[in-house]
Amino acid sequence: MNVIGGDMGECIHLAKNLIEQHEGRRSLAYKDTLGITTIGVGRNLEHKGLSNNEIDILLVNDIIECFDDLSHFKWFEEATEQQQAALLDWRFQLGGAGIRKFKKTMEYLSAGDYNQAGIEMLDSRWAQQTPNRANAISRMVRGL
């Protein structure tokens, strides 16, 4: 099959299937036969890495996952866009299980008290570990 003169779309489709058959498909990083960290369908993370477009796709998918999780809470729906952005950042960093450990913060959010929720966020190991990020998120949640 000649890619230049032939149907490039069909050639790429066939190559995709062939490469995936030989490489396999993995959603988590692994070491290939040469010990190189690899992911997906043979993506060499040590030498090729990810393009900016691929990084953006991953980030947007992760933010959508965070949004889907937080959308189950009435307080998220009632928050301003700035507060929602901050809460998405918080959820992104800590994960769903992580934010649910913030019992008092969640109680204040449920009561619609975003100011106190933002203050409460700072009484945590998270705020000690990443103080600049925690302070910025807290201020945004508080509407400051």
N, C-alpha and C positions, 0 to 999 in steps of 0.2 A: 504494500500500500504506500503510495507516494503522498506525503503530507502536503507538499507544496502544490501539486497538481490535483490531488484528490480531495475527498471530503474530510477536512481537518476535524470537524466536530465528531465524526464517527471514529476517526483515528484516536482522538483524545479519550473518547468514551471507552474504546477497547483497551487503550493503554492504562487507563484508570483501573479498570477491572483486573487487568493482568498484574499491575504493580501491587494492588491490594491483595491479590491472591498470593503473591510471593512475599510481601512484607508483613501482611496481617494488619489488623486495626486495633489500636489500644488507646483507651481514653486517658490512661495514666502514664507518666514517664516510666521508662524502663531502660536497662542497659542492653544494647544490641550485642551481637556476637563479638564485636571488637571492644566492648566495654564503653561505648559512647552513649551518653544519655540521649534517648530518642522518645518521640511521642507520636500519636496519630498513626499515620501510614508512613513509617520510615523517616520522619522529620528529625534530622540531626540538630539537636538543640545546642550542642557545643560549638559547632562550626557555622551553621546557617542561622539558627535562631528563628525569630518571627519578624515579619515585616510590620510596619506601623499599621497597615490595614488589618492584618491578622490580630494584632494587639487590640485594636479598636473593636473588632468583632467579638473577641473574648470578653472585653470589658463591658460592652453593651449587653451581651448575653448574661453576664454576672449581675449587672444592675437590674435587668428585667427579672431575674430570679429573686433578687432582694425586694423589688417592687411587688411582685406576686405574693411574697411572704407577708410584707407589711400591709398589703391591701386587705388583709383579713381583720385588721384592727380599725375600728371606727375613728380612733384618734388620729390615725395616719390620714384618712380621708378628709378629716376636718382641719388638718394642719395647713399652713400656708405653703406655697411652693418652696420658699427658703427653708422652712422647717422640714418639709418632706425631703429635700435634698440632703440636709444634715442627717436626718434619720436613716436615709439610704446609705450614706457614708458610714455611719455607725454600724448598721446591719452588715454592710460589706466587710468591714474590718473584723467584726466579732462573730459573724455568722448568726444564724437563727437561734441556735441553742445558747450562744453567748449572750445575746441581748435579753433573753428570757431569764437569765440569772439576775438581772437588774430588777429585782422585785419591787422596790420602792419607786424606782423610775417608772416602771410599767404602771404602777398604781396611780402615780401623778398624771401620766399620759392619759390613762383611762378616765380620770376625773377632769381632763381638759386643762390641767394646770401645767402648761408647757414651761413656765418660768421655773417652778419648783422641780420639774422633771430634769431640766437642764442643769440646775444646781446639784441635784442628787447624782447625776452622772459622774460628777467630779469626785464623789466619795467612793472611789473604786481603785483597784489595782490597775485597771485599764488607763485611768487618768494619770497614774504614777508612771506607767510604762511609756505612754505616748502623750505627754502633757500638752504639747502645742496643738496636736490634732484634737484632743479631748476638749481643750479650752475653746477652740474654734467651733467645734460641733455644739458644745454647751451654749455658747453665745447665740448661735443660729437658732437652736431649739427654743431658747428664751426670747427670740425675736429682737435681739440687740444688734 
